[in-house]
């Protein structure tokens, strides 16, 4: 099979009666054995295909068997009496489905200082990503002519204060909150739109005691692509509240 697609593995070690001519029996692109038909049938019953990480698509696994003129009894049909090999070949097609890959979230390094009086602007606050979204091709929206973007859900939570996102335009669908002065906001949008919203965040904590607060960000891919169900990533940053 193609090396980039994965390899073949055996659950059990071959018995001494079977000779291994090629492969180490762990994720090999090719394995070759010599033995009797009964022995080989028992061995191949425990043969597994293991797909390579991130591989998706069709894979053809080809098996061929040939007789050995040095080890067979001559007869007319298999060519042994002429010192030739007779070969049989069969191919099986396997389709490998993509596994969902987890999204990512990166936040500014904390603790970050904030005044207890008024609003505080945090630039470069957070960014999110999803390797599945990067590779996705969902076509074009017939009504707008624009590329259809995969969408993720981001939740921003503040323990004490409130935050306003850097963008609240029509690209974002707010499930909870409005993106303005929220203690908790949940928003559904494309990666690009979410990064615009998280790139600049303003924070306020009026009447808060001096000390610390925490802003948390979680991103959920909703199981967008492949097997494995929804995956999430999260992070948080500490805010040090001071009086100015």
C-alpha positions in Angstrom: 0.0 0.0 0.0 1.2 3.6 -0.4 3.6 4.5 2.4 1.9 7.9 3.0 -1.4 6.2 3.7 -0.3 4.1 6.7 1.0 0.6 7.3 0.2 -3.0 7.9 0.6 -4.6 11.3 0.2 -8.1 12.8 -1.5 -8.7 16.1 0.6 -11.9 16.6 4.1 -12.9 15.7 4.3 -15.4 12.9 5.1 -19.0 13.9 8.5 -20.4 13.2 7.0 -22.3 10.2 6.4 -19.0 8.4 9.4 -17.1 7.0 9.3 -13.3 7.0 11.0 -12.0 3.9 10.1 -8.3 4.1 8.8 -6.0 6.8 9.1 -5.8 10.6 5.3 -6.5 11.0 4.6 -3.0 12.5 3.1 -0.4 10.1 4.9 -1.7 7.0 4.0 -0.5 3.6 5.0 -4.0 2.3 5.1 -7.4 4.0 6.2 -10.6 2.4 6.0 -14.1 3.9 6.7 -17.7 2.8 4.7 -20.6 4.1 2.0 -23.1 3.3 -1.4 -21.9 2.2 -2.9 -23.0 5.5 -0.2 -21.3 7.6 -0.5 -18.0 5.6 -4.3 -18.0 5.8 -4.1 -18.2 9.6 -1.5 -15.4 9.7 -3.4 -13.0 7.5 -6.5 -13.3 9.6 -4.7 -11.1 12.1 -3.4 -8.5 9.6 -4.4 -4.9 10.4 -4.3 -1.7 8.4 -3.3 1.4 10.5 -3.9 4.7 8.7 -1.2 7.4 9.0 -2.1 10.4 11.2 -4.1 13.1 9.4 -4.5 10.9 6.3 -7.9 10.9 4.6 -9.1 9.3 1.4 -9.1 6.1 -0.5 -6.3 3.5 0.0 -5.8 0.4 -2.2 -4.3 -2.6 -0.4 -3.0 -5.2 -2.8 -2.2 -8.8 -1.9 -0.4 -11.1 -4.2 0.4 -14.8 -3.8 2.7 -16.9 -6.0 3.9 -20.4 -5.8 7.5 -21.2 -5.4 9.0 -23.7 -7.9 11.6 -24.7 -5.3 8.9 -25.7 -2.8 6.0 -27.0 -4.8 5.0 -30.2 -6.5 5.1 -29.8 -10.3 1.8 -29.9 -12.2 0.6 -28.6 -15.5 -1.5 -25.6 -14.2 0.9 -23.8 -11.9 4.0 -23.9 -14.1 6.2 -25.6 -11.5 7.4 -28.2 -13.9 8.9 -25.4 -16.0 10.5 -23.6 -13.0 8.1 -20.7 -13.3 5.9 -18.9 -10.7 2.2 -18.6 -11.1 0.8 -15.5 -9.3 -2.6 -14.4 -8.1 -3.4 -10.8 -7.2 -6.4 -9.2 -5.4 -7.0 -5.6 -4.4 -9.1 -4.1 -1.6 -10.1 -0.5 -1.4 -10.4 1.2 2.0 -11.7 4.7 2.6 -10.2 6.5 5.5 -12.3 9.2 7.1 -10.6 12.2 8.6 -10.4 12.5 12.3 -11.5 15.8 13.8 -8.5 17.9 15.0 -8.8 20.1 18.1 -9.0 23.9 17.8 -6.4 26.1 19.3 -6.5 29.2 21.5 -3.6 31.6 22.4 -3.9 34.4 25.0 -1.8 37.3 25.9 0.7 36.4 28.7 -0.5 37.4 32.1 -0.9 38.9 34.6 -2.0 42.0 32.8 -2.6 45.2 34.8 -6.0 47.0 34.8 -7.3 50.1 36.5 -10.3 49.8 38.8 -11.4 53.1 37.3 -12.9 53.1 33.8 -12.1 50.9 30.8 -8.9 49.1 30.0 -7.9 48.2 26.4 -6.1 44.9 25.9 -4.6 44.7 22.4 -3.5 41.3 21.0 -5.7 39.7 23.7 -6.4 36.3 22.1 -6.4 34.4 18.9 -8.0 31.1 17.9 -7.6 28.6 15.1 -8.7 25.2 13.8 -6.6 23.1 11.4 -9.8 21.5 10.0 -11.2 25.0 9.1 -7.9 25.9 7.4 -8.2 22.9 5.0 -12.0 23.1 4.5 -13.5 23.8 1.1 -17.3 24.3 1.6 -17.8 26.2 -1.7 -19.4 29.5 -2.4 -22.6 31.1 -1.0 -24.9 31.4 -3.9 -26.6 34.5 -2.5 -23.5 36.5 -1.7 -20.8 34.9 -3.9 -18.5 34.7 -0.9 -16.6 31.7 0.3 -18.5 29.7 2.9 -16.4 29.7 6.1 -16.4 27.0 8.7 -17.7 28.4 12.0 -16.6 27.9 15.6 -18.2 28.9 18.9 -16.2 31.0 21.4 -17.1 31.6 25.0 -15.5 34.5 27.0 -16.1 34.5 30.7 -15.0 37.1 33.3 -15.1 36.3 37.1 -15.7 39.8 38.4 -15.6 42.5 35.7 -17.1 42.8 32.2 -15.6 42.8 28.7 -16.4 44.3 25.3 -15.2 42.5 22.2 -13.2 44.3 19.4 -15.9 43.5 16.8 -19.6 43.0 17.1 -20.7 43.2 13.4 -23.0 41.0 11.4 -20.3 38.3 10.8 -20.8 37.3 14.4 -23.9 35.5 15.8 -24.3 36.1 19.5 -25.7 33.1 21.3 -25.4 34.7 24.7 -24.6 38.3 25.5 -24.1 41.1 23.0 -20.3 41.6 22.9 -20.6 44.8 24.9 -20.1 44.9 28.6 -20.7 41.2 29.1 -19.6 39.0 32.0 -20.1 36.0 29.8 -20.5 36.1 26.0 -20.9 33.2 23.6 -20.5 33.9 19.9 -20.6 31.8 16.7 -18.5 32.9 13.7 -15.7 32.1 11.3 -12.1 31.9 12.5 -11.3 35.3 10.9 -14.3 37.1 12.4 -13.6 35.6 15.9 -10.0 36.7 15.7 -11.1 40.2 14.9 -13.4 40.2 17.9 -10.7 38.8 20.2 -7.8 40.8 18.9 -8.8 43.8 21.0 -10.8 43.4 24.2 -11.7 46.2 26.6 -12.2 45.4 30.3 -13.8 47.2 33.2 -14.4 46.2 36.8 -16.2 49.1 38.5 -16.6 48.9 42.3 -14.3 45.9 42.3 -11.9 45.3 45.2 -8.3 45.6 44.4 -6.7 42.3 43.6 -7.1 39.9 40.7 -9.7 38.8 38.2 -9.7 36.1 35.5 -10.8 36.2 31.9 -11.3 32.8 30.3 -11.7 31.9 26.6 -13.0 28.6 25.3 -13.3 27.6 21.6 -15.5 24.7 20.5 -15.3 23.3 16.9 -18.7 21.6 17.1 -17.2 18.4 15.6 -16.8 20.3 12.3 -14.8 17.8 10.4 -14.3 14.0 10.7 -14.7 11.5 13.4 -14.2 12.1 17.1 -17.0 14.5 17.9 -16.7 18.1 19.1 -13.3 19.2 20.5 -12.4 22.2 22.5 -9.5 24.3 23.6 -9.4 26.8 26.4 -7.1 29.3 28.2 -7.3 32.0 30.8 -5.3 35.1 31.8 -5.1 36.8 35.1 -5.9 40.5 35.4 -4.3 42.5 38.2 -6.7 45.3 39.4 -5.0 48.4 40.7 -6.1 51.9 41.6 -4.7 54.7 39.3 
